Protein backbone atom coordinates (compact mmCIF):
# COMPACT_ATOMS: atom_id res chain seq x y z
CA UNK A 1 0.00 0.00 0.00
CA UNK A 2 1.20 3.60 -0.57
CA UNK A 3 3.62 4.88 2.05
CA UNK A 4 1.74 8.17 2.24
CA UNK A 5 -1.47 6.37 3.23
CA UNK A 6 0.36 4.37 5.90
CA UNK A 7 2.10 7.43 7.36
CA UNK A 8 -1.15 9.38 7.44
CA UNK A 9 -2.82 6.51 9.27
CA UNK A 10 0.05 6.27 11.78
CA UNK A 11 -0.29 9.99 12.54
CA UNK A 12 -4.06 9.67 12.99
CA UNK A 13 -3.61 6.61 15.22
CA UNK A 14 -1.09 8.35 17.47
CA UNK A 15 -3.55 11.21 18.00
CA UNK A 16 -6.41 8.82 18.79
CA UNK A 17 -4.33 6.71 21.20
CA UNK A 18 -2.89 9.81 22.92
CA UNK A 19 -6.39 10.86 24.03
CA UNK A 20 -7.31 8.73 27.10
CA UNK A 21 -10.28 6.53 26.30
CA UNK A 22 -12.01 3.43 27.69
CA UNK A 23 -8.97 1.17 27.29
CA UNK A 24 -6.83 3.63 29.26
CA UNK A 25 -9.38 3.83 32.08
CA UNK A 26 -9.57 0.05 32.20
CA UNK A 27 -5.77 -0.26 32.21
CA UNK A 28 -5.43 2.25 35.05
CA UNK A 29 -8.13 0.45 37.03
CA UNK A 30 -6.37 -2.89 36.62
CA UNK A 31 -2.99 -1.39 37.56
CA UNK A 32 -4.43 0.16 40.71
CA UNK A 33 -6.26 -2.99 41.79
CA UNK A 34 -3.79 -5.71 40.79
CA UNK A 35 -0.43 -4.15 39.91
CA UNK A 36 1.73 -3.52 36.86
CA UNK A 37 2.22 -7.14 35.80
CA UNK A 38 -1.50 -7.88 35.66
CA UNK A 39 -2.17 -4.54 33.96
CA UNK A 40 0.44 -5.21 31.25
CA UNK A 41 -0.93 -8.70 30.63
CA UNK A 42 -4.40 -7.19 30.41
CA UNK A 43 -3.09 -4.65 27.88
CA UNK A 44 -1.66 -7.51 25.82
CA UNK A 45 -4.97 -9.37 25.99
CA UNK A 46 -6.84 -6.23 25.00
CA UNK A 47 -4.54 -5.91 22.00
CA UNK A 48 -5.36 -9.49 20.99
CA UNK A 49 -9.06 -8.66 21.28
CA UNK A 50 -8.61 -5.57 19.11
CA UNK A 51 -6.68 -7.63 16.56
CA UNK A 52 -9.63 -10.03 16.40
CA UNK A 53 -11.92 -7.07 15.70
CA UNK A 54 -9.62 -5.95 12.90
CA UNK A 55 -9.93 -9.38 11.29
CA UNK A 56 -13.73 -9.16 11.64
CA UNK A 57 -13.72 -5.77 9.93
CA UNK A 58 -11.50 -7.09 7.14
CA UNK A 59 -13.93 -9.99 6.71
CA UNK A 60 -16.86 -7.59 6.48
CA UNK A 61 -18.45 -8.45 9.82
CA UNK A 62 -17.43 -5.17 11.43
CA UNK A 63 -19.74 -3.27 9.12
CA UNK A 64 -22.57 -5.62 10.05
CA UNK A 65 -22.16 -4.91 13.77
CA UNK A 66 -21.89 -1.19 13.09
CA UNK A 67 -25.05 -1.20 10.96
CA UNK A 68 -27.18 -3.55 13.10
CA UNK A 69 -28.58 -2.01 16.27
CA UNK A 70 -29.34 -5.47 17.65
CA UNK A 71 -25.81 -6.78 17.10
CA UNK A 72 -24.30 -3.58 18.48
CA UNK A 73 -26.48 -3.72 21.59
CA UNK A 74 -25.65 -7.39 22.21
CA UNK A 75 -21.89 -6.75 22.06
CA UNK A 76 -22.25 -3.58 24.13
CA UNK A 77 -24.21 -5.13 27.01
CA UNK A 78 -22.03 -8.24 27.23
CA UNK A 79 -18.92 -6.07 27.47
CA UNK A 80 -20.53 -3.67 29.95
CA UNK A 81 -21.72 -6.49 32.23
CA UNK A 82 -18.25 -8.04 32.26
CA UNK A 83 -16.59 -4.72 33.15
CA UNK A 84 -19.04 -4.07 36.00
CA UNK A 85 -18.45 -7.58 37.33
CA UNK A 86 -14.68 -7.02 37.25
CA UNK A 87 -15.04 -3.71 39.09
CA UNK A 88 -17.28 -5.14 41.80
CA UNK A 89 -14.94 -8.10 42.21
CA UNK A 90 -11.98 -5.74 42.67
CA UNK A 91 -13.89 -3.75 45.30
CA UNK A 92 -14.97 -6.90 47.13
CA UNK A 93 -11.37 -8.15 47.31
CA UNK A 94 -9.71 -4.79 47.94
CA UNK A 95 -8.33 -5.93 51.33
CA UNK A 96 -7.01 -9.29 50.16
CA UNK A 97 -3.33 -9.78 50.94
CA UNK A 98 -3.35 -7.34 53.85
CA UNK A 99 -2.82 -8.60 57.40
CA UNK A 100 -2.89 -7.18 60.92
CA UNK A 101 -4.49 -4.05 62.32
CA UNK A 102 -3.27 -0.44 62.30
CA UNK A 103 0.38 -1.21 61.71
CA UNK A 104 -0.25 -3.93 59.17
CA UNK A 105 2.01 -4.40 56.22
CA UNK A 106 1.07 -5.77 52.85
CA UNK A 107 2.11 -9.31 52.06
CA UNK A 108 4.60 -10.00 49.26
CA UNK A 109 1.73 -10.05 46.78
CA UNK A 110 -0.22 -7.04 47.99
CA UNK A 111 -3.32 -7.90 46.06
CA UNK A 112 -5.53 -10.70 44.99
CA UNK A 113 -3.49 -13.35 43.25
CA UNK A 114 -4.36 -13.27 39.60
CA UNK A 115 -2.91 -15.84 37.24
CA UNK A 116 -1.20 -14.64 34.12
CA UNK A 117 -3.61 -16.56 31.94
CA UNK A 118 -6.61 -15.06 33.74
CA UNK A 119 -5.25 -11.53 33.26
CA UNK A 120 -4.61 -12.19 29.58
CA UNK A 121 -8.07 -13.71 29.09
CA UNK A 122 -9.71 -10.76 30.83
CA UNK A 123 -8.01 -8.36 28.43
CA UNK A 124 -9.07 -10.39 25.41
CA UNK A 125 -12.71 -10.45 26.51
CA UNK A 126 -12.78 -6.72 27.21
CA UNK A 127 -11.07 -5.94 23.90
CA UNK A 128 -13.21 -8.15 21.70
CA UNK A 129 -16.50 -7.01 23.29
CA UNK A 130 -15.78 -3.28 22.97
CA UNK A 131 -18.40 -2.06 20.46
CA UNK A 132 -16.83 1.38 20.19
CA UNK A 133 -13.57 0.06 18.77
CA UNK A 134 -15.17 -2.22 16.18
CA UNK A 135 -17.30 0.69 14.93
CA UNK A 136 -14.18 2.85 14.97
CA UNK A 137 -12.30 0.31 12.85
CA UNK A 138 -15.21 -0.13 10.45
CA UNK A 139 -15.47 3.63 9.96
CA UNK A 140 -11.79 4.66 9.95
CA UNK A 141 -9.76 1.90 8.31
CA UNK A 142 -11.48 2.04 4.89
CA UNK A 143 -10.65 5.78 4.66
CA UNK A 144 -6.95 4.92 4.30
CA UNK A 145 -7.31 2.03 1.85
CA UNK A 146 -6.09 2.61 -1.69
CA UNK A 147 -8.30 0.70 -4.18
CA UNK A 148 -5.57 0.99 -6.80
CA UNK A 149 -2.82 -0.53 -4.65
CA UNK A 150 -1.29 -3.91 -5.48
CA UNK A 151 -2.42 -5.37 -2.14
CA UNK A 152 -6.11 -6.35 -1.94
CA UNK A 153 -8.31 -4.15 0.21
CA UNK A 154 -8.78 -6.76 2.94
CA UNK A 155 -5.00 -7.04 3.31
CA UNK A 156 -4.67 -3.27 3.59
CA UNK A 157 -7.36 -3.26 6.29
CA UNK A 158 -5.46 -5.89 8.25
CA UNK A 159 -2.16 -4.02 7.94
CA UNK A 160 -3.68 -0.73 9.04
CA UNK A 161 -5.54 -2.37 11.90
CA UNK A 162 -2.46 -4.13 13.23
CA UNK A 163 -0.50 -0.87 13.07
CA UNK A 164 -3.16 0.74 15.25
CA UNK A 165 -3.10 -2.21 17.68
CA UNK A 166 0.69 -1.91 18.08
CA UNK A 167 0.44 1.83 18.77
CA UNK A 168 -2.37 1.20 21.27
CA UNK A 169 -0.31 -1.49 23.01
CA UNK A 170 2.56 0.94 23.49
CA UNK A 171 0.35 3.77 24.73
CA UNK A 172 -1.67 1.61 27.14
CA UNK A 173 1.51 -0.02 28.48
CA UNK A 174 2.89 3.40 29.40
CA UNK A 175 -0.31 4.15 31.32
CA UNK A 176 -0.08 0.78 33.07
CA UNK A 177 3.48 1.42 34.24
CA UNK A 178 2.64 4.95 35.40
CA UNK A 179 -0.44 3.84 37.36
CA UNK A 180 1.44 0.85 38.77
CA UNK A 181 4.21 3.12 40.02
CA UNK A 182 1.66 5.17 41.97
CA UNK A 183 0.27 1.94 43.41
CA UNK A 184 3.76 1.06 44.64
CA UNK A 185 3.81 4.18 46.78
CA UNK A 186 0.36 3.39 48.19
CA UNK A 187 1.56 -0.11 49.07
CA UNK A 188 3.56 1.36 51.96
CA UNK A 189 0.23 1.77 53.77
CA UNK A 190 -2.26 -1.11 53.80
CA UNK A 191 -5.19 1.25 54.34
CA UNK A 192 -4.17 3.49 51.46
CA UNK A 193 -3.66 0.46 49.25
CA UNK A 194 -7.11 -0.89 50.10
CA UNK A 195 -8.67 2.48 49.28
CA UNK A 196 -6.71 2.64 46.04
CA UNK A 197 -7.96 -0.79 45.01
CA UNK A 198 -11.49 0.35 45.75
CA UNK A 199 -10.99 3.42 43.56
CA UNK A 200 -9.66 1.21 40.77
CA UNK A 201 -12.72 -1.01 41.07
CA UNK A 202 -15.01 2.02 40.92
CA UNK A 203 -13.22 3.21 37.77
CA UNK A 204 -13.85 -0.12 36.08
CA UNK A 205 -17.51 -0.15 37.21
CA UNK A 206 -17.94 3.41 35.94
CA UNK A 207 -16.45 2.39 32.61
CA UNK A 208 -18.91 -0.50 32.37
CA UNK A 209 -21.85 1.78 33.14
CA UNK A 210 -20.60 4.24 30.54
CA UNK A 211 -20.39 1.49 27.91
CA UNK A 212 -23.93 0.34 28.73
CA UNK A 213 -25.29 3.88 28.50
CA UNK A 214 -23.57 4.67 25.21
CA UNK A 215 -25.97 5.02 22.31
CA UNK A 216 -25.35 3.33 18.99
CA UNK A 217 -23.44 5.46 16.47
Secondary structure, DSSP 4 states (H G I P E B T S, - for coil): --HHHHHHHHHHHHHHHHS--HHHHHHHHHHHHH-HHHHHHHHHHHHHHHHHHHHHHHTTHHHHHHH-HHHHHHHHHHHHHHHHHHHHHHHHTTTTTB-SSTT--B-SS-S----HHHHHHHHHHHHHT-HHHHHHHHHHGGGG--TTSSS-HHHHHHHHHHHHHHHHHHHHHHHHHHHHHHHHHHTTSHHHHHHHHHHHHHHHHHHHHHHHHPPP-
